[in-house]
Amino acid sequence: MTEPTRYSTTAVELPFNTGELEPVPVEGCAGCVELANVRDRARAGGDMTTVTDCNVFLRRHPKGH
């Protein structure tokens, strides 16, 4: 076995953006439009958790169309 590191190491920086585009609302779907509006308001308020949640719901939502 190797000895544990006994000194601080530099932090690993991971990319923030994976290169994926955000999902777009399906035209004519009120649910998609509302999710996109909530996402925009959350982003304006700095709530990136809600932005991510809305993106997940938008990606899953088309399965119901």
NUVOLO-322469 format. One record per atom (N, C-alpha, C): x, y, z. Coordinates in Angstrom, 1 decimal. Layout:
<sites>
      xx      yy      zz
       X       Y       Z
...
</sites>
This chain:
<sites>
      xx      yy      zz
     0.8    -1.2     0.0
     0.0     0.0     0.0
     0.9     1.2     0.0
     0.3     2.3    -0.5
     1.1     3.5    -0.5
     0.8     4.4     0.7
     1.7     5.2     1.0
     1.5     6.1     2.2
     0.5     7.2     1.8
    -0.4     7.6     2.8
    -1.3     8.7     2.5
    -0.6    10.0     2.3
    -1.1    10.9     1.5
    -0.6    12.2     1.3
    -0.7    13.0     2.6
     0.4    13.6     3.1
     0.4    14.3     4.3
     0.6    15.8     4.1
     0.3    16.3     3.0
     0.4    17.7     2.7
    -0.8    18.1     1.8
    -1.1    19.3     1.7
    -2.2    19.8     0.9
    -1.9    19.7    -0.6
    -2.8    19.2    -1.3
    -2.7    19.2    -2.8
    -3.6    20.3    -3.4
    -3.3    20.6    -4.6
    -4.1    21.7    -5.3
    -5.5    21.1    -5.6
    -6.5    21.9    -5.6
    -7.8    21.5    -5.9
    -7.9    21.1    -7.4
    -8.8    20.2    -7.6
    -9.1    19.8    -9.0
   -10.2    20.6    -9.5
   -10.0    21.3   -10.6
   -11.0    22.2   -11.2
   -11.7    21.4   -12.3
   -13.0    21.3   -12.1
   -13.8    20.6   -13.1
   -14.5    21.6   -14.0
   -14.8    21.3   -15.3
   -15.5    22.3   -16.1
   -16.9    22.5   -15.7
   -17.3    23.7   -15.7
   -18.7    24.1   -15.3
   -19.7    23.7   -16.4
   -19.3    23.9   -17.6
   -20.2    23.7   -18.7
   -19.8    22.4   -19.4
   -20.7    21.5   -19.6
   -20.3    20.2   -20.2
   -20.5    20.3   -21.7
   -20.8    21.5   -22.2
   -21.0    21.6   -23.7
   -22.4    21.3   -24.2
   -23.3    20.8   -23.3
   -24.6    20.5   -23.7
   -25.4    21.8   -23.7
   -26.3    21.9   -24.7
   -27.2    23.1   -24.7
   -28.4    22.8   -23.8
   -28.9    23.9   -23.3
   -30.1    23.8   -22.5
   -31.3    23.3   -23.4
   -32.2    22.5   -22.8
   -33.4    22.1   -23.6
   -34.3    23.3   -23.9
   -34.9    23.2   -25.0
   -35.8    24.3   -25.4
   -37.3    23.8   -25.2
   -38.2    24.7   -24.9
   -39.6    24.3   -24.7
   -40.2    23.9   -26.0
   -41.1    22.9   -26.0
   -41.8    22.4   -27.1
   -42.8    23.5   -27.5
   -42.9    23.8   -28.8
   -43.8    24.9   -29.2
   -45.2    24.5   -29.0
   -46.0    25.4   -28.4
   -47.4    25.1   -28.1
   -47.7    24.4   -26.9
   -46.7    24.1   -26.1
   -46.9    23.3   -24.8
   -46.8    24.3   -23.6
   -47.9    24.5   -22.9
   -47.9    25.5   -21.8
   -47.0    25.0   -20.7
   -46.9    23.7   -20.4
   -46.0    23.2   -19.4
   -44.6    23.5   -19.7
   -44.2    23.3   -20.9
   -42.8    23.6   -21.3
   -42.5    25.1   -21.2
   -43.4    25.9   -21.6
   -43.2    27.4   -21.5
   -43.1    27.8   -20.0
   -43.9    27.3   -19.2
   -43.9    27.6   -17.8
   -42.5    27.2   -17.1
   -42.1    26.0   -17.5
   -40.7    25.6   -17.0
   -39.6    26.5   -17.5
   -39.7    26.9   -18.7
   -38.7    27.8   -19.2
   -38.8    29.2   -18.5
   -40.0    29.6   -18.2
   -40.1    30.9   -17.5
   -39.6    30.8   -16.1
   -39.9    29.7   -15.4
   -39.3    29.5   -14.0
   -37.8    29.5   -14.1
   -37.3    28.8   -15.1
   -35.8    28.7   -15.3
   -35.2    30.1   -15.5
   -35.8    30.9   -16.3
   -35.3    32.2   -16.5
   -35.3    33.1   -15.3
   -36.4    33.0   -14.5
   -36.5    33.8   -13.2
   -35.5    33.3   -12.2
   -35.3    32.0   -12.2
   -34.3    31.4   -11.2
   -32.9    31.9   -11.6
   -32.6    31.9   -12.9
   -31.3    32.3   -13.3
   -31.0    33.8   -13.0
   -32.1    34.6   -13.2
   -31.9    36.0   -12.9
   -31.7    36.2   -11.4
   -32.2    35.3   -10.5
   -32.1    35.4    -9.1
   -30.9    34.7    -8.6
   -30.1    34.0    -9.5
   -28.9    33.3    -9.1
   -29.2    31.9    -8.5
   -30.4    31.4    -8.7
   -30.7    30.1    -8.1
   -30.4    29.0    -9.2
   -29.2    28.6    -9.2
   -28.8    27.6   -10.2
   -29.3    26.2    -9.9
   -29.7    25.9    -8.7
   -30.3    24.6    -8.4
   -31.6    24.5    -9.1
   -32.4    25.6    -9.1
   -33.7    25.5    -9.7
   -33.5    25.5   -11.3
   -32.5    26.2   -11.8
   -32.2    26.2   -13.2
   -32.0    24.8   -13.6
   -31.1    24.1   -12.9
   -30.8    22.7   -13.2
   -32.1    21.8   -13.1
   -32.9    22.0   -12.1
   -34.1    21.2   -12.0
   -35.0    21.4   -13.2
   -35.2    22.7   -13.6
   -36.0    22.9   -14.7
   -35.5    22.3   -16.0
   -34.2    22.3   -16.2
   -33.6    21.7   -17.3
   -33.9    20.2   -17.3
   -33.8    19.5   -16.2
   -34.1    18.1   -16.1
   -35.5    17.9   -16.4
   -36.5    18.7   -15.8
   -37.9    18.5   -16.1
   -38.2    18.7   -17.6
   -37.5    19.7   -18.2
   -37.8    20.0   -19.6
   -37.2    18.8   -20.5
   -36.1    18.2   -20.1
   -35.6    17.1   -20.9
   -36.5    15.9   -20.8
   -37.1    15.7   -19.6
   -38.0    14.5   -19.4
   -39.4    14.8   -19.9
   -39.8    16.0   -20.0
   -41.2    16.4   -20.4
   -41.6    15.9   -21.8
   -40.7    16.0   -22.8
   -41.2    15.6   -24.1
   -41.7    14.2   -24.2
   -41.3    13.3   -23.3
   -41.8    11.9   -23.3
   -43.3    11.9   -23.1
   -43.9    12.9   -22.5
   -45.3    13.0   -22.3
   -46.1    13.6   -23.4
   -45.4    14.1   -24.4
   -46.1    14.8   -25.5
   -46.6    13.7   -26.5
</sites>
